Amino acid sequence: MTEENKTTETDDHASHEAPPAPVETDTPEAGAATGAEAEPADADTPEEAHDAPSHDAAHEEPHEEPAVEPEPEVEPEVEPVVVPAEAAEPAAAHEPEPEPAHEHAPEPEHTSEPAPLPAEPIAAAAALAAASSGAEASSSRRPVWSDEGDAPDHSGDDDDDNGDDSDGGKTKNEGLEILKTVVIALVIAILLRIFLFQPFTIPSASMEPNLYEGDYIVVSKWTYGYSKHAIPYSPPLFEGRIMNNAPERGDIVVFKLPRDNKTDYIKRVIGLPGDRVQMINNVLHINGTAVEDVLISSSEVSEMFDGQTATQLRETLPGGRTFTIQDFGPNYSLDNTPVFEVPEGYYFMMGDNRDNSIDSREQSAMGVGLVPEENLIGKAEMILFSWHEGASLWNPVSWFSKVRLDRFFTVLK
């Protein structure tokens, strides 16, 4: 067997071992490319390139050297990593600007005849290295909040705030917000109390059988207009009334007691400005005419008037206003009175419990007398809640044992 045949057989054997790759040796450009790829191996020992026999020398001088069987070439054990193009494209899509890979392909061992590595495995390995370096860079980034994941834990960052008092500032801001909310709520409540409604509790039996002690009522403030007494503590901001509207005969009115302008009283309007009011033998007379009373019922009272019979009558005032009154019979101190003439700007008030009420019939220093219109606070509109005598705010059991459900949300007449 000739040297040429042996060389050809060796080349065929090497072609089976190396991965398929096009090796162009015909053109100078291909040779230059091959030399560029194998530059790390050639640059170290330039002398070996001259000593190593080439394929061309083997073909030109086959008989100058003795027939020596060449040793089999030792190929570098480099397993090419082939990454499909479909797998490499998603990695590049997720990382728009991957960092260039600075890793070089492993240098093959120097042999007598260096064989260039195929171009495709090198490109695939470079793409894989770029993808892995991009994944490491993305994993080193700070986690971002998402709708599905938990927020990152920064509890360990408290020591790095360099004395930042952000938590204290947040606490102060929360305190200011709470204070602001309370102030706004108080302002709204005061405005409602002044201009719209005001609650009152009935403290006595002077308005029975229509209002009982323990009734919790609501008074409308806009019905008669506004005076200084519509404001808490009656500050002397102005005199008279603003948007004044006269009450009607028969209205249940809350007013300030004229003798001190502090105590709240509740009575029914009986006499208007210009009227003449008088009690004769337990019968009410207005402008010389007796008011019609119709007996409803009689019952024995076992409280203040022990053993006395309380009579309930339906009384009709001039103008047609009808309501129920309670009376214990004649011969009480206020069953006979002189004539009271109501001057302009004043009103004559009486309680519905005629024999148990201190009202405008009592003109002494301990009585009520005539009520000036400036002292009117508002009109009683409705009973919201009601409890029997003995109920206490500090005794929760009495809230249920003393309740009068039948009087809840009763409209007053």
Sine and cosine of phi, psi and omega as CSV:
sin_phi,cos_phi,sin_psi,cos_psi,sin_omega,cos_omega
0.00,0.00,0.71,-0.70,-0.09,-1.00
-0.99,0.11,0.21,-0.98,0.01,-1.00
-0.90,0.43,-0.56,0.83,-0.01,-1.00
-0.92,0.38,-0.65,0.76,0.02,-1.00
-0.92,0.38,-0.62,0.78,0.02,-1.00
-0.89,0.45,-0.66,0.75,0.00,-1.00
-0.91,0.42,-0.63,0.77,0.03,-1.00
-0.90,0.43,-0.65,0.76,0.03,-1.00
-0.90,0.43,-0.63,0.78,0.04,-1.00
-0.90,0.44,-0.64,0.77,0.01,-1.00
-0.91,0.42,-0.62,0.79,0.02,-1.00
-0.91,0.41,-0.62,0.78,0.03,-1.00
-0.90,0.44,-0.64,0.77,0.00,-1.00
-0.93,0.37,-0.53,0.85,-0.02,-1.00
-0.93,0.37,-0.47,0.88,0.05,-1.00
-0.97,0.26,-0.50,0.87,-0.04,-1.00
-0.99,0.16,-0.62,0.78,-0.07,-1.00
-0.99,0.15,0.50,-0.87,0.04,-1.00
-0.92,0.38,0.52,-0.85,-0.06,-1.00
-0.90,0.43,0.78,-0.63,0.03,-1.00
-0.39,-0.92,0.66,-0.75,0.01,-1.00
-0.95,0.30,0.82,-0.57,0.04,-1.00
-0.88,-0.48,0.95,-0.33,-0.04,-1.00
-0.99,-0.12,0.84,-0.55,0.00,-1.00
-0.85,-0.53,0.00,1.00,-0.09,-1.00
-0.98,0.20,-0.58,0.82,-0.13,-0.99
-0.97,-0.24,0.44,-0.90,0.02,-1.00
-0.91,0.42,-0.54,0.84,-0.04,-1.00
-0.92,0.39,-0.64,0.76,0.02,-1.00
-0.91,0.41,-0.63,0.78,0.03,-1.00
-0.90,0.43,-0.61,0.79,0.03,-1.00
-0.91,0.41,-0.64,0.77,0.02,-1.00
-0.90,0.43,-0.65,0.76,0.00,-1.00
-0.92,0.40,-0.64,0.77,0.04,-1.00
-0.91,0.42,-0.55,0.83,0.02,-1.00
-0.93,0.36,-0.64,0.77,0.00,-1.00
-0.93,0.37,-0.57,0.82,-0.04,-1.00
-0.99,-0.11,0.30,0.95,-0.06,-1.00
-0.88,0.48,-0.63,0.78,0.03,-1.00
-0.86,0.51,-0.53,0.85,-0.03,-1.00
-0.98,0.19,-0.55,0.83,-0.06,-1.00
-0.99,0.11,-0.42,0.91,-0.14,-0.99
-0.96,0.29,-0.38,0.93,-0.12,-0.99
-0.97,0.24,-0.74,0.67,-0.10,-1.00
-0.80,-0.60,1.00,0.04,0.00,-1.00
-0.93,0.38,-0.41,0.91,-0.05,-1.00
-0.94,0.35,-0.55,0.83,-0.04,-1.00
-0.91,0.41,-0.45,0.89,0.01,-1.00
-0.90,0.43,-0.52,0.85,0.01,-1.00
-0.98,0.18,-0.55,0.84,-0.06,-1.00
-0.98,0.22,-0.52,0.85,-0.09,-1.00
-0.94,0.33,0.71,-0.70,0.02,-1.00
-0.95,0.30,0.63,-0.77,0.01,-1.00
-0.98,-0.18,0.15,-0.99,0.01,-1.00
-0.94,0.35,-0.52,0.85,-0.03,-1.00
-0.93,0.38,-0.63,0.78,0.03,-1.00
-0.91,0.42,-0.57,0.82,0.02,-1.00
-0.91,0.41,-0.56,0.83,-0.01,-1.00
-0.98,0.18,-0.55,0.84,-0.09,-1.00
-0.98,0.20,-0.65,0.76,-0.08,-1.00
-0.84,-0.55,0.96,0.27,-0.03,-1.00
-0.96,0.27,-0.38,0.93,-0.12,-0.99
-0.96,-0.28,0.04,1.00,-0.06,-1.00
-0.98,0.18,-0.44,0.90,-0.03,-1.00
-0.93,-0.37,0.46,-0.89,0.02,-1.00
-0.92,0.38,0.44,-0.90,-0.04,-1.00
-0.96,0.28,0.99,-0.17,0.04,-1.00
-0.90,-0.43,0.78,-0.63,-0.02,-1.00
-0.95,0.30,0.88,-0.48,-0.04,-1.00
-0.92,0.40,0.54,-0.84,0.06,-1.00
-0.94,0.35,0.57,-0.82,0.02,-1.00
-0.90,0.44,0.64,-0.77,-0.04,-1.00
-0.93,0.36,0.64,-0.77,0.02,-1.00
-1.00,-0.09,0.95,-0.32,0.00,-1.00
-1.00,0.09,0.63,-0.78,0.08,-1.00
-0.91,0.41,0.77,-0.64,-0.04,-1.00
-0.97,0.26,0.99,0.16,0.00,-1.00
-0.88,-0.48,0.92,-0.38,0.03,-1.00
-1.00,0.07,0.91,-0.41,-0.01,-1.00
-0.92,0.39,0.70,-0.72,0.04,-1.00
-0.99,-0.13,0.92,-0.38,-0.05,-1.00
-0.98,-0.21,0.90,-0.44,0.02,-1.00
-0.96,-0.27,0.84,-0.54,0.02,-1.00
-0.87,0.49,0.49,-0.87,0.00,-1.00
-0.90,0.44,-0.52,0.85,-0.01,-1.00
-0.92,0.39,-0.57,0.82,-0.01,-1.00
-0.97,0.24,-0.52,0.86,-0.02,-1.00
-0.97,0.26,-0.52,0.85,-0.06,-1.00
-0.91,0.42,-0.69,0.72,0.04,-1.00
-0.86,0.50,-0.62,0.78,0.00,-1.00
-0.88,0.47,-0.66,0.75,0.03,-1.00
-0.93,0.37,-0.53,0.85,0.00,-1.00
-0.93,0.37,-0.60,0.80,0.00,-1.00
-0.96,0.28,-0.42,0.91,-0.02,-1.00
-0.88,-0.48,1.00,-0.05,-0.13,-0.99
-0.88,0.47,-0.54,0.84,-0.03,-1.00
-0.77,-0.63,0.97,0.25,-0.02,-1.00
-0.94,0.35,0.56,-0.83,0.02,-1.00
-0.95,0.32,0.63,-0.77,0.01,-1.00
-0.91,0.42,0.66,-0.75,-0.03,-1.00
-0.98,0.20,0.76,-0.65,-0.01,-1.00
-0.98,-0.20,0.05,1.00,-0.02,-1.00
-0.99,0.15,0.64,-0.77,0.03,-1.00
-0.98,-0.21,0.47,-0.88,0.08,-1.00
-0.89,0.45,0.57,-0.82,-0.02,-1.00
-0.86,0.50,0.68,-0.73,-0.06,-1.00
-0.97,0.26,0.78,-0.63,0.03,-1.00
-0.96,0.30,0.41,-0.91,0.03,-1.00
-0.93,0.37,0.55,-0.83,-0.01,-1.00
-0.97,0.26,0.83,-0.55,0.06,-1.00
-0.84,-0.54,0.06,-1.00,0.00,-1.00
-0.92,0.39,-0.42,0.91,0.01,-1.00
-0.65,-0.76,1.00,-0.01,-0.04,-1.00
-0.90,0.43,0.68,-0.74,0.03,-1.00
-0.94,-0.34,0.81,-0.58,0.00,-1.00
-0.92,0.39,0.59,-0.81,0.04,-1.00
-0.97,0.25,0.50,-0.86,0.02,-1.00
-0.90,0.43,0.48,-0.88,-0.06,-1.00
-0.97,0.25,-0.61,0.79,-0.09,-1.00
-0.92,0.40,-0.72,0.69,0.05,-1.00
-0.87,0.49,-0.57,0.82,0.01,-1.00
-0.91,0.41,-0.69,0.72,0.00,-1.00
-0.90,0.44,-0.65,0.76,0.00,-1.00
-0.91,0.41,-0.66,0.76,0.03,-1.00
-0.90,0.43,-0.62,0.79,0.04,-1.00
-0.90,0.44,-0.66,0.75,0.03,-1.00
-0.90,0.44,-0.66,0.76,0.03,-1.00
-0.91,0.42,-0.64,0.77,0.04,-1.00
-0.91,0.42,-0.64,0.77,0.03,-1.00
-0.90,0.44,-0.67,0.74,0.01,-1.00
-0.89,0.45,-0.68,0.73,-0.01,-1.00
-0.92,0.40,-0.63,0.77,0.03,-1.00
-0.92,0.40,-0.59,0.81,0.06,-1.00
-0.92,0.40,-0.61,0.79,0.03,-1.00
-0.91,0.42,-0.64,0.77,0.05,-1.00
-0.90,0.44,-0.63,0.78,0.01,-1.00
-0.91,0.41,-0.65,0.76,-0.01,-1.00
-0.94,0.34,-0.56,0.83,0.02,-1.00
-0.94,0.34,-0.43,0.90,0.01,-1.00
-0.99,0.16,-0.18,0.98,0.01,-1.00
-0.95,0.30,0.33,-0.94,-0.01,-1.00
-0.95,0.32,0.70,-0.72,-0.03,-1.00
-0.89,0.46,0.58,-0.81,-0.02,-1.00
-0.96,-0.29,0.63,-0.77,0.02,-1.00
-0.91,0.41,0.54,-0.84,0.06,-1.00
-0.65,-0.76,0.19,-0.98,0.00,-1.00
-0.94,0.35,-0.44,0.90,-0.07,-1.00
-0.99,-0.16,-0.42,0.91,-0.07,-1.00
-0.99,-0.11,0.15,-0.99,0.04,-1.00
-1.00,0.07,0.38,-0.92,0.06,-1.00
-0.93,0.36,0.58,-0.81,0.01,-1.00
-0.91,0.42,0.56,-0.83,-0.02,-1.00
-1.00,0.09,0.90,-0.43,0.03,-1.00
-0.94,-0.35,0.43,0.90,-0.03,-1.00
-0.90,0.45,-0.47,0.88,-0.01,-1.00
-0.99,0.17,-0.11,0.99,-0.03,-1.00
-1.00,0.06,0.00,1.00,-0.05,-1.00
-0.91,0.42,-0.46,0.89,-0.04,-1.00
-0.98,0.21,-0.21,0.98,-0.07,-1.00
-0.98,-0.20,0.24,0.97,-0.04,-1.00
-0.99,0.12,0.00,1.00,0.05,-1.00
0.80,0.60,0.67,0.74,0.06,-1.00
0.98,0.20,0.35,0.94,-0.01,-1.00
-0.93,0.37,0.74,-0.67,-0.06,-1.00
-0.98,-0.21,0.64,0.77,-0.06,-1.00
-0.92,0.39,-0.60,0.80,0.01,-1.00
-0.91,0.42,-0.67,0.74,0.05,-1.00
-0.89,0.45,-0.62,0.78,0.05,-1.00
-0.91,0.42,-0.62,0.79,0.03,-1.00
-0.91,0.42,-0.64,0.77,0.04,-1.00
-0.89,0.45,-0.66,0.76,0.03,-1.00
-0.90,0.44,-0.66,0.75,0.02,-1.00
-0.90,0.44,-0.65,0.76,0.04,-1.00
-0.90,0.44,-0.66,0.75,0.05,-1.00
-0.88,0.47,-0.65,0.76,0.04,-1.00
-0.91,0.42,-0.61,0.79,0.02,-1.00
-0.91,0.41,-0.66,0.75,0.03,-1.00
-0.90,0.44,-0.71,0.71,0.02,-1.00
-0.88,0.48,-0.66,0.75,0.02,-1.00
-0.88,0.47,-0.68,0.74,0.01,-1.00
-0.89,0.45,-0.68,0.73,0.01,-1.00
-0.89,0.45,-0.69,0.73,-0.01,-1.00
-0.89,0.46,-0.69,0.72,0.01,-1.00
-0.89,0.45,-0.66,0.75,0.02,-1.00
-0.89,0.46,-0.65,0.76,0.02,-1.00
-0.91,0.41,-0.66,0.76,0.01,-1.00
-0.89,0.45,-0.68,0.73,0.02,-1.00
-0.89,0.45,-0.68,0.73,0.00,-1.00
-0.88,0.47,-0.66,0.75,0.00,-1.00
-0.91,0.41,-0.66,0.75,0.02,-1.00
-0.90,0.44,-0.67,0.74,0.06,-1.00
-0.89,0.46,-0.64,0.76,-0.02,-1.00
-0.92,0.39,-0.58,0.81,-0.04,-1.00
-0.98,0.21,-0.71,0.71,-0.20,-0.98
-0.98,-0.22,-0.37,0.93,-0.10,-1.00
-0.89,-0.45,-0.96,0.29,-0.11,-0.99
-0.74,-0.67,0.43,-0.90,0.11,-0.99
-0.60,-0.80,0.76,-0.66,0.00,-1.00
-1.00,0.06,0.51,-0.86,0.07,-1.00
-0.63,-0.78,0.44,-0.90,0.10,-1.00
-0.92,-0.39,0.71,-0.71,-0.01,-1.00
-0.98,0.18,0.86,-0.51,-0.09,-1.00
-0.99,-0.13,-0.11,0.99,-0.11,-0.99
-0.58,-0.82,-0.01,-1.00,-0.05,-1.00
-0.98,-0.21,0.28,0.96,-0.11,-0.99
-0.94,0.35,-0.28,0.96,0.01,-1.00
-0.93,-0.36,0.29,0.96,0.09,-1.00
-0.93,0.37,0.55,-0.83,0.19,0.98
-0.99,-0.11,0.22,0.98,-0.03,-1.00
-1.00,-0.01,-0.57,0.82,0.07,-1.00
-0.79,-0.62,0.77,-0.64,-0.01,-1.00
-0.94,-0.34,0.40,-0.92,0.09,-1.00
-0.88,0.48,0.79,-0.61,-0.06,-1.00
0.97,-0.24,-0.09,1.00,0.08,-1.00
-0.96,0.28,0.61,-0.79,0.01,-1.00
-0.92,-0.40,0.94,-0.35,-0.17,-0.99
-0.92,-0.39,0.26,-0.97,0.07,-1.00
-0.87,-0.49,0.72,-0.69,-0.04,-1.00
-0.90,-0.43,0.77,-0.64,0.06,-1.00
-0.99,0.14,0.72,-0.69,-0.08,-1.00
-1.00,-0.07,-0.40,0.91,-0.10,-1.00
-1.00,0.09,-0.19,0.98,-0.13,-0.99
-0.87,0.49,-0.70,0.72,-0.04,-1.00
-0.96,-0.29,0.17,0.98,-0.07,-1.00
1.00,0.05,-0.25,-0.97,-0.14,-0.99
-0.75,-0.66,0.65,-0.76,0.14,-0.99
-0.78,-0.63,-0.08,-1.00,0.02,-1.00
-0.90,0.43,-0.38,0.93,0.00,-1.00
-0.98,0.20,-0.15,0.99,0.10,-1.00
-0.97,0.25,-0.29,0.96,-0.01,-1.00
-0.99,-0.12,0.63,-0.77,0.03,-1.00
-0.81,0.58,0.68,-0.73,0.02,-1.00
0.93,0.37,0.17,0.99,0.13,-0.99
0.73,0.68,0.86,0.50,0.02,-1.00
-0.92,0.38,0.63,-0.78,-0.04,-1.00
-0.97,0.22,0.90,0.44,-0.03,-1.00
-0.99,0.17,-0.53,0.85,0.01,-1.00
-0.36,-0.93,0.21,-0.98,0.01,-1.00
-0.94,-0.35,0.40,-0.91,0.02,-1.00
0.97,0.24,-0.43,-0.90,-0.06,-1.00
-0.78,-0.63,0.53,-0.85,0.10,-1.00
-0.96,-0.27,0.71,-0.70,-0.05,-1.00
0.83,0.55,0.76,0.65,-0.09,-1.00
-0.93,0.37,0.76,-0.65,0.12,-0.99
-0.77,-0.64,0.80,-0.61,-0.05,-1.00
-0.95,0.30,0.66,-0.75,0.08,-1.00
-0.95,0.32,0.37,-0.93,0.04,-1.00
-1.00,-0.10,0.40,-0.92,0.04,-1.00
-0.90,0.43,0.79,-0.61,0.00,-1.00
0.98,-0.21,-0.13,0.99,0.04,-1.00
-0.93,0.37,0.59,-0.81,0.15,-0.99
-1.00,0.00,0.86,-0.51,-0.20,-0.98
-0.83,-0.56,0.64,-0.77,0.18,-0.98
-0.99,-0.16,0.73,-0.68,-0.05,-1.00
-0.55,-0.83,0.25,-0.97,0.09,-1.00
-1.00,0.06,0.71,-0.71,0.01,-1.00
-0.87,0.50,0.83,-0.56,-0.11,-0.99
-0.87,0.50,-0.49,0.87,-0.11,-0.99
-0.97,0.25,-0.31,0.95,0.05,-1.00
-0.75,-0.67,-0.22,0.98,-0.01,-1.00
0.82,0.57,0.46,0.89,0.01,-1.00
-0.78,-0.62,-0.66,0.75,-0.10,-1.00
-0.98,0.20,0.71,-0.70,0.03,-1.00
-1.00,0.05,0.79,-0.61,0.05,-1.00
-0.85,-0.52,0.41,-0.91,0.08,-1.00
-0.74,-0.68,0.82,-0.57,0.00,-1.00
-0.55,-0.84,0.02,-1.00,0.05,-1.00
-0.96,-0.29,0.66,-0.75,0.02,-1.00
-0.96,0.27,0.87,-0.50,0.01,-1.00
-0.94,-0.34,-0.71,0.71,-0.03,-1.00
-0.91,-0.42,0.74,-0.67,0.06,-1.00
-0.99,-0.10,0.21,-0.98,0.03,-1.00
-0.83,0.56,0.77,-0.63,-0.04,-1.00
1.00,-0.10,-0.18,0.98,0.00,-1.00
-0.99,0.17,0.34,-0.94,0.14,-0.99
-0.87,-0.49,0.84,-0.55,-0.11,-0.99
-0.86,-0.51,0.66,-0.75,0.02,-1.00
-0.42,-0.91,0.54,-0.84,0.12,-0.99
-0.96,-0.28,0.80,-0.59,0.02,-1.00
-0.77,-0.64,0.91,-0.42,0.02,-1.00
0.78,0.63,0.73,0.68,0.09,-1.00
0.94,0.35,0.31,0.95,0.03,-1.00
-0.85,-0.52,0.74,-0.67,-0.02,-1.00
-0.98,0.18,0.73,-0.68,0.07,-1.00
-0.85,-0.53,0.75,-0.66,0.06,-1.00
-0.84,-0.54,0.86,-0.52,-0.03,-1.00
0.82,0.57,0.63,0.78,0.08,-1.00
0.99,0.12,0.03,1.00,-0.05,-1.00
-0.90,-0.43,0.74,-0.67,0.02,-1.00
-0.95,0.32,0.66,-0.75,0.04,-1.00
-0.99,0.15,0.66,-0.75,-0.04,-1.00
-0.97,0.25,0.80,-0.60,0.07,-1.00
-0.85,-0.52,0.72,-0.69,0.00,-1.00
-0.86,-0.51,0.79,-0.61,-0.02,-1.00
-0.93,0.38,0.74,-0.67,0.05,-1.00
-0.96,-0.27,-0.81,0.59,-0.05,-1.00
-0.34,-0.94,0.27,-0.96,0.10,-1.00
-0.73,-0.68,0.65,-0.76,0.00,-1.00
-0.49,-0.87,0.47,-0.88,-0.01,-1.00
-0.99,0.11,0.70,-0.71,-0.01,-1.00
-0.97,-0.25,0.75,-0.67,-0.06,-1.00
-0.91,-0.41,0.43,0.90,0.00,-1.00
-0.95,-0.31,-0.96,-0.29,-0.06,-1.00
-0.92,0.38,-0.66,0.75,0.00,-1.00
-0.98,-0.20,0.96,0.29,-0.08,-1.00
-0.90,0.43,0.81,-0.58,0.03,-1.00
0.99,0.11,-0.05,1.00,0.00,-1.00
-1.00,-0.02,0.41,-0.91,0.00,-1.00
-0.99,-0.17,0.85,-0.53,0.03,-1.00
-1.00,-0.05,0.80,-0.60,-0.03,-1.00
-0.95,-0.33,0.74,-0.68,0.07,-1.00
-0.96,-0.28,0.76,-0.65,-0.05,-1.00
-0.77,-0.64,0.49,-0.87,0.08,-1.00
-0.99,-0.12,0.90,-0.44,-0.07,-1.00
-0.96,-0.27,0.66,-0.75,0.00,-1.00
-0.86,-0.51,0.88,-0.47,-0.03,-1.00
-1.00,0.07,0.31,-0.95,0.14,-0.99
-0.84,0.55,0.74,-0.67,-0.11,-0.99
0.98,-0.22,-0.18,0.98,0.13,-0.99
1.00,-0.09,0.06,1.00,0.00,-1.00
-0.95,0.32,0.80,-0.59,-0.08,-1.00
-0.86,-0.52,0.65,-0.76,0.02,-1.00
-0.35,-0.94,0.11,-0.99,-0.05,-1.00
-0.97,-0.23,0.70,-0.72,0.08,-1.00
-0.86,-0.51,0.23,-0.97,0.01,-1.00
-0.79,-0.61,0.70,-0.72,-0.07,-1.00
-0.59,-0.81,0.54,-0.84,-0.02,-1.00
-0.96,-0.27,0.25,0.97,0.06,-1.00
0.97,-0.24,0.06,-1.00,-0.02,-1.00
-0.97,0.25,0.02,-1.00,0.11,-0.99
0.95,0.30,0.37,0.93,0.18,-0.98
-1.00,-0.07,0.25,-0.97,-0.19,-0.98
-0.88,0.47,-0.48,0.88,-0.05,-1.00
-0.96,-0.26,0.27,0.96,0.02,-1.00
-0.99,0.14,-0.26,0.97,0.06,-1.00
-0.70,-0.71,0.85,-0.52,-0.06,-1.00
-0.69,-0.72,0.28,-0.96,0.15,-0.99
-0.96,0.28,0.05,-1.00,0.03,-1.00
-0.98,0.19,0.76,-0.65,0.05,-1.00
-0.95,-0.31,0.87,-0.49,0.07,-1.00
-0.99,-0.10,0.82,-0.58,-0.09,-1.00
-1.00,0.01,0.89,-0.46,-0.01,-1.00
-0.98,0.22,0.16,-0.99,0.03,-1.00
-0.91,0.41,0.70,-0.72,0.00,-1.00
1.00,0.09,0.17,0.99,0.00,-1.00
-0.76,-0.65,0.29,-0.96,0.00,-1.00
-0.67,-0.74,0.52,-0.86,0.02,-1.00
-0.98,-0.20,0.85,-0.53,-0.08,-1.00
-0.93,-0.37,0.60,-0.80,0.10,-1.00
-0.63,-0.77,0.50,-0.87,0.09,-1.00
-1.00,0.07,0.45,-0.90,0.01,-1.00
-0.96,0.29,-0.41,0.91,0.10,-1.00
-1.00,0.00,0.99,0.11,-0.29,-0.96
-0.86,0.51,-0.57,0.82,-0.03,-1.00
-0.99,-0.11,0.12,0.99,0.02,-1.00
-0.67,-0.74,0.74,0.67,-0.04,-1.00
-0.56,-0.83,0.75,-0.66,0.15,-0.99
-0.99,-0.13,0.90,-0.43,-0.11,-0.99
-0.60,-0.80,-0.46,-0.89,-0.09,-1.00
-0.94,0.35,-0.20,0.98,0.09,-1.00
-0.94,0.33,-0.39,0.92,0.02,-1.00
-0.99,-0.11,0.95,-0.31,-0.07,-1.00
-0.99,-0.14,0.05,1.00,-0.03,-1.00
-0.97,0.24,0.00,-1.00,-0.01,-1.00
-0.92,0.38,-0.35,0.94,0.02,-1.00
-1.00,-0.06,-0.03,1.00,-0.05,-1.00
-0.99,-0.15,-0.27,-0.96,-0.04,-1.00
-0.98,-0.17,-0.72,0.69,-0.04,-1.00
0.96,0.29,-0.19,-0.98,0.05,-1.00
-0.97,0.26,0.60,-0.80,-0.12,-0.99
-0.96,-0.28,0.85,-0.52,0.06,-1.00
-0.94,0.33,0.51,-0.86,-0.05,-1.00
-0.90,0.44,-0.40,0.92,0.03,-1.00
-0.91,0.42,-0.42,0.91,-0.05,-1.00
-1.00,0.09,-0.07,1.00,0.00,-1.00
-0.95,0.33,0.72,-0.70,0.01,-1.00
-0.98,-0.21,-0.75,0.66,-0.01,-1.00
0.02,-1.00,0.03,-1.00,-0.04,-1.00
-0.98,-0.21,0.75,-0.66,0.06,-1.00
-0.95,0.30,0.83,-0.56,-0.12,-0.99
-0.95,-0.30,-0.67,0.75,-0.18,-0.98
-0.42,-0.91,0.50,-0.87,0.18,-0.98
-1.00,-0.04,0.90,-0.43,0.03,-1.00
-0.99,0.17,-0.81,0.59,-0.04,-1.00
-0.68,-0.73,0.25,-0.97,0.00,-1.00
-0.41,-0.91,0.66,-0.75,0.07,-1.00
-0.73,-0.69,0.52,-0.86,0.07,-1.00
-0.93,0.37,0.28,-0.96,0.06,-1.00
-0.88,0.47,0.69,-0.72,-0.02,-1.00
0.95,-0.31,-0.21,0.98,0.06,-1.00
-0.94,0.33,0.62,-0.79,-0.06,-1.00
-0.68,-0.73,0.58,-0.81,0.05,-1.00
-0.90,0.43,-0.51,0.86,-0.05,-1.00
-1.00,0.02,0.07,1.00,0.04,-1.00
-0.83,-0.55,1.00,0.01,-0.07,-1.00
-0.85,0.53,-0.47,0.88,0.00,-1.00
-0.89,0.45,-0.59,0.81,-0.03,-1.00
-0.94,0.35,-0.32,0.95,0.04,-1.00
-0.88,0.48,-0.49,0.87,-0.04,-1.00
-0.97,-0.23,-0.58,0.81,-0.04,-1.00
-0.97,0.23,-0.41,0.91,-0.06,-1.00
-0.95,-0.31,0.14,0.99,-0.09,-1.00
-0.96,0.28,0.55,-0.83,0.09,-1.00
-0.89,-0.45,1.00,0.04,-0.08,-1.00
-0.92,0.40,-0.48,0.87,-0.05,-1.00
-0.93,0.37,-0.21,0.98,-0.02,-1.00
-0.97,-0.22,-0.04,1.00,0.01,-1.00
-0.90,0.43,0.70,-0.71,0.09,-1.00
0.83,0.55,0.70,0.71,0.04,-1.00
-1.00,-0.06,0.82,-0.57,0.03,-1.00
-0.98,0.18,0.75,-0.66,-0.05,-1.00
-1.00,0.09,0.58,-0.81,0.02,-1.00
-0.93,-0.37,0.00,0.00,0.00,0.00
